[in-house]
Amino acid sequence: MRKIIVCTFLTLDGVMQAPGGPDEDAESGFEHGGWQKPVSDEEVGAGIADWYRDSDAMLLGRKTYEIFASYWPTADPDNPFTERMNGMRKYVASRTLTSVQWQNSTLLEGDTVDAVRALKASEGGDINVVGSGDLAQTLMRHDLVDEYRLTIHPVIIGTGKRLFADGAIPTALEPVSLSTTRGGTVLGVYRPHGKPDYDSY
């Protein structure tokens, strides 16, 4: 069975909104777009590249798909991610799109949860959910996430969309790997491990 892996850039206070640029996602008046690059480094890039090694597809919500589809087809071919991003299979979950034009993209039909369950049961490599906060939360609520791969950057934003928003399902996480770059970014890989335990001192 294929794994569904949530791959997300986070601030130290858990914000995932608009890491890539000021105009990426200004929903709800967000004014901190582009927060990631100043707190990133080559070690972060190498770690992210490694996260894609065993994946052959991405699962994207509409907003992230449209951001990526407007950038990657004409991105710098010398960027090592350009060929990878364009070549991977893309599955798009959307209630409003009627077609998808980016190379190797497929619009999921019917109920998203049912479609993702069918993807998990199909032949192929791992599937990365990149960005796509609303989609990720839907998958979490239906116990469809097999792994989290997070870059946690040394910056506090204070507002914005969070991966683990209010109402997230309480979940214990098993650490798979953890490392810290020289610039202070934590690269963490975690797997859901049932419900949390509770105790007192």
C-alpha atoms as one frame of an Amber mdcrd trajectory, in Angstrom:
protein
   0.000   0.000   0.000   1.278   3.474  -0.871   2.027   5.943   1.915   0.442
   9.387   2.122   3.123  11.759   3.420   2.404  15.339   4.496   5.440  17.489
   3.602   5.184  20.994   5.011   7.281  24.034   5.902   6.371  25.437   9.329
   7.344  28.400  11.457   8.235  27.682  15.066   4.658  28.611  16.032   3.205
  26.227  13.459   2.248  28.572  10.603   2.377  27.023   7.126   0.840  29.853
   5.086   2.707  31.404   2.148   6.296  30.349   2.834   7.391  31.005  -0.745
   6.615  34.657  -1.445   4.666  37.786  -0.492   1.926  37.150  -3.075   1.633
  33.405  -2.597  -1.398  33.405  -0.277  -2.690  36.630   1.277  -5.963  35.082
   2.453  -7.368  36.613   5.662  -5.001  39.558   5.284  -1.837  37.518   5.816
   1.132  39.894   5.591   4.083  37.568   6.184   4.356  35.755   2.845   7.885
  34.732   1.924   9.028  33.964   5.470  10.903  30.763   4.607  13.824  31.787
   2.362  15.540  34.064   4.922  15.583  31.216   7.459  16.492  28.426   5.047
  19.867  27.057   3.948  21.458  24.408   1.715  20.962  21.708   4.343  17.214
  22.323   4.237  17.215  21.929   0.450  19.170  18.691   0.673  16.808  17.322
   3.302  13.734  18.172   1.246  15.254  16.549  -1.850  15.767  13.371   0.160
  12.094  13.386   1.153  11.153  13.009  -2.524  13.488  10.086  -3.200  10.892
   7.326  -2.716   7.865   9.344  -3.858   6.564   9.306  -7.393   3.482  11.499
  -6.986   2.104  14.589  -5.282  -1.377  15.122  -3.897  -2.376  18.787  -4.030
  -5.306  20.992  -3.103  -6.537  23.582  -5.576  -4.627  26.587  -4.221  -1.271
  24.821  -4.026  -1.832  23.255  -7.433  -2.494  26.644  -9.019   0.580  28.174
  -7.346   2.799  25.312  -8.502   1.287  25.138 -12.003   1.986  28.830 -12.539
   5.625  28.478 -11.469   7.246  25.114 -12.162   6.567  24.689 -15.918   8.715
  27.773 -16.628  11.083  27.504 -13.655  14.862  27.605 -14.033  15.878  24.264
 -15.611  19.131  24.404 -13.644  17.139  24.203 -10.403  17.414  20.518  -9.397
  13.763  20.521  -8.315  12.366  21.739 -11.650  12.601  18.471 -13.561  11.416
  16.498 -10.523   8.361  18.684  -9.879   7.298  18.742 -13.519   7.910  15.038
 -14.049   6.085  13.681 -11.002   2.479  12.556 -11.232   0.149  15.169  -9.684
  -3.253  14.318  -8.219  -5.448  17.347  -7.587  -8.338  17.519  -5.127 -10.741
  20.335  -5.964 -14.464  21.029  -5.859 -14.173  23.920  -8.349 -11.622  22.981
 -11.030 -12.982  21.186 -14.078  -9.621  20.461 -15.711  -5.889  20.542 -14.945
  -3.281  21.396 -17.570   0.091  21.020 -15.827   2.116  18.086 -17.141   1.209
  14.717 -15.551  -1.734  16.143 -13.577  -4.983  14.295 -12.850  -8.101  15.795
 -11.285  -9.539  13.452  -8.660 -13.162  12.550  -9.269 -15.907  12.141  -6.686
 -15.391  12.267  -2.948 -11.824  13.244  -2.042 -11.543  10.828   0.877 -12.720
   7.886  -1.237 -10.377   8.913  -4.068  -7.373   9.091  -1.732  -8.191   5.704
  -0.229  -8.192   4.292  -3.762  -4.837   5.967  -4.470  -3.335   4.429  -1.321
  -4.460   0.994  -2.477  -3.070   1.425  -6.003   0.340   0.416  -7.329   3.184
   2.922  -7.074   5.497   4.807  -4.757   4.756   7.152  -1.888   2.535  10.201
  -2.408   3.569  13.567  -0.964   0.958  16.085   0.148   2.766  19.393  -0.343
   1.347  22.550   1.258  -2.410  22.119   0.741  -3.396  22.815   4.353  -7.142
  22.275   3.955  -6.577  18.987   2.148  -4.041  17.839   4.751  -6.514  18.491
   7.557  -9.204  16.515   5.729  -6.793  13.594   5.372  -5.818  13.812   9.045
  -9.451  13.725  10.151  -9.975  10.512   8.172  -6.784   8.780   9.377  -5.226
   8.801   5.909  -1.827  10.325   6.777   0.963   7.784   7.181   3.821  10.175
   7.852   4.699  13.836   8.458   7.885  15.360   7.050   8.246  18.834   8.500
  10.791  21.603   8.306  10.383  23.733  11.432  12.109  27.067  10.917  13.469
  29.473  13.579  10.937  32.260  13.086   7.677  33.200  14.819   4.917  34.772
  12.718   2.005  34.925  15.160  -0.834  34.690  12.623  -1.741  32.552   9.631
  -2.928  29.098   8.684  -1.547  26.282  10.804  -1.110  22.653   9.857  -2.382
  21.481  13.236  -5.230  23.924  13.613  -7.908  24.033  16.307  -9.890  20.826
  16.112  -6.973  18.613  15.062  -7.428  14.994  16.112  -5.281  14.188  19.191
  -2.558  11.871  17.895   0.644  10.416  19.326   3.617  10.681  16.973   6.557
   8.312  16.658   9.779  10.123  15.662  11.435   8.490  12.654  14.319  10.916
  12.164  15.310  14.325  13.504  18.142  16.651  12.568  18.938  20.335  12.934
  20.689  22.440  10.317  23.420  24.938  11.146  20.837  27.675  10.607  18.558
  26.204  13.266  15.882  24.539  11.133  14.601  21.222  12.468  13.953  18.528
   9.873  11.568  16.087  11.500   9.923  12.917  10.237   7.088  11.515  12.366
   4.526   8.735  12.036   1.099   8.638  13.694   1.184   6.228  16.613  -2.346
   5.916  17.953  -3.837   8.193  20.570  -1.730  10.177  23.060  -1.106   8.799
  26.533  -1.920  10.960  29.537  -0.357  10.925  32.977   0.424  13.236  35.870
   3.475  14.047  38.012
